[in-house]
Each structure stands twice: as C-alpha cells, then as structure tokens.
Amino acid sequence: MQSECTHLDQINDVEPSAEGCEECLKMGDTWFHLRECLICGHVGCCDSSKNKHATKHFHATEHPLVQSFQPGEDWIWCYVDEVVMEPQR
C-alpha cells in the first residue's frame, strides 16, 4: 500500500451525474452513503451500501479517485493506492 496517492493529476472539474446513486435511482433502490468520481462525476453508493456502485464504477472504468458526496464529509479515497486524503484547495 502506498503512503500517498499517485493519481492526483487525473482529477477533473466535474459535475455530479445525479443527486443520488445513479444506478440505484434507475433501479428504484436505496443506498447508505454516496461517492462522486473525481474523474467523470459519476455518483455511486459506498461499500456499506448493498449495491456498492462506486466501487463497481472503479472496476469498470479504472477511475481511481472518489470524494465523499455526503454533506459535512470532506475527503478523497484512492482505490489504487488505498489512501484517504483531504481535498486540495
């Protein structure tokens, strides 16, 4: 496991793809917490949610970085390097 992320250069200025988990909304399902992909803006549910759409999005696209999409939470997770970071201002 890396001690720092090597993918920060991939972050884009993105717009969220949905107000909730994109796939769960289409399925009429629920989620626990939300994550936004910092590469394309996809909003998916976290691994505590039964569908784990944010992680499925990572495996399908190899987009390594997500940020919490929860009010009051302000952190980034890198799937590849397995590190949590504070957003860069």
Secondary structure by P-SEA (a helix, b strand, c coil): cccccccccccccccccccccaaaaaacccccbbbbccccbbbbbccccccaaaaaaaaaccccccccccccccccccccccccccccc
